Amino acid sequence: MLCEICNKDKNRGEILRLEKKEIFLCADCQEDNVVNGMHLRGGVMVVPVKLPSLETALNKKIYIRPWRKKAEHTPFLAFYYQGSILYFGRIKKIDVKVVKENIVEFLPKGERWSAKDFYTVYVLDYVDKLKNCIIRGKCPTIQSKIIVPFRKFAKATTVCDLF
């Protein structure tokens, strides 16, 4: 199969099934790597979102979070909304330390975090629904971003499987 990141035909790796496609990530690309000149941890960044942020990601293919100097990034985003991880996307481009004035139309009104001066903007290649969503079950709520190895994410059925 062709790896989603390196585009090489490999036979060792993991498959994640989405509604419209299958994502194959070879074993090599599941480690830390460099994509478009930026160091990325191999895996998936799971982010808790409210409806306005989820709608922006689905409709405009953009996800925004407050900028942090030593933040870690991954090639993929997964969105935790109302107790389930339903959507998964691939990051096309990451803009760091973007000033508020340049993205004010994308910031949700009334959110405490929308008063920051700088943001990280993730431009997404695609966002698709997971074929089998990852449910919360009796696991704790995801309250801030977590980074999960791709292999672990692809096999997870509940939020507890991510830890």
N, C-alpha and C positions, 0 to 999 in steps of 0.2 A: 504494500500500500504506500501511497505517497504521504510523507509527513507534512503536516500543516505548516511547520515552521521552515524546515530546510528544503522541502520539496524533493527530497531524495526517496527513491523506492526502497523501503526497508521492510523487514518482516518481524522485527522485535519492537514492541511498543504497546500502547494502550489505545482503545477506541472509546470515544464518548459519542453517544447517539443523541442527536437533536431531532426535532420534528422534520426539518427540511434537508438535513445532511448528516454525515458521520465525520467526526474529527478523529484523525489518527495522529498520534504524537510518538515519534520513535524514541527509543530509550535514551539516545544521546541528547535529544532536545528537551528531555525532561529534567536535565541538569541546568545549572545556571548557564546563560548564554548572552550573546550580544545581538540585538536586533535593531537595525537602523541607527547604529552607533550608540545605543543605550544599553547598559548592563541590566539584564532582567533575571530575576530568580525564576527557575523552571517551576511552573505550576499555575495555579489559579488564585486570583485575589477575590475573595468573597466579601461583598460589601452590603451592609444593611441599607435599604433605601425606603423612602416614603414615595407615595404615588407620583408627585411632580418630577422627582429625579428619575424614576422608572420610566415615565412617559417620555421624558427628554431622551433617555437612552434608546428607547424603542423607536421613537419617531424621528429624532434628529441625529441618532448615532453618536451622542456625546454624553460623557459622564464627567461630572466635576466634583472635586473634593478640595478642602483647604490644603494649601501647600505646606509641606514639611521638609526641612532641609535634608534630612537623611532618610527620607521615605524609600521603601522598597517597591519595586514594580514587577509585574509579571506580564506574560504575553496574552493572558486571558482574564476576563472579568466574569464573575457570576453574581447575580443579584438576589439577595435575601429579602423577601417582601412578605409580610403578614404570616410568618411562621414557615415559609417554604422557599427553597431555591428553585425558581421556575425558569429563569432566563440565563443564557450564557452568551458571551460575545468575545470576539477577538479584537485586540487593540491594534489599530493601524498606526497611530501616532500618539506620542505623549508630549504635551507642552507643559513645562514646569515654570513655576513662578510667574504666572500670568496675572497681570494687574486686574483688579476688580472692574475697572472702567471698560475693559475690553470684552467682558463677558456678562455684564450686568443683566442683559435680557434673558440669560439662561439660569440665573440664580433664583431660587424660590423665595417668595415674599414671606417675611415673618419668621424665617428660620434663624436661629442664633448663629449658626456657622456661616451664614451669608453676609455677615458683617466683617469678615476678614479682609486683609489688604491683598493677599496673593493666593492663587489657586493652581492646582494641577488639573489640566484638561486632557481627558482621554478621548481621542477620536477613534470610533469603533469601525472596523471593517464590516462587521455584521453583528446582529443580536438575534438569537433564535431561541425558541422554547425547548427546554430539555424534554426528551421523549419520556423519561421517567423522572419526575421532579423529586428533589431531596426534601423530605418533610422534617419538621422539628421533632415530632413525637414527644417523648418525655425528656428531651434534651434541653439544655439551657438555650435561651435566646441569644442570637448573635447580635452583639451591641456595638461592635466596632470591627473594622476590616480584619480578616484573617487570611493568611497565605497558606494554601494547601497544595501538596504535591499533586501533579496531574493524575498519577496512578491512583492515589487515594480518592481524589474527587470523582474519577470515572467509575469507581466501584461503590461509592457511597449510596445508601438508600435513606439514611437519616442524618441529621446534623451531628449526632454523636460520632458517626463514622469519620468525620472530618478532623477530630481531635486525636 
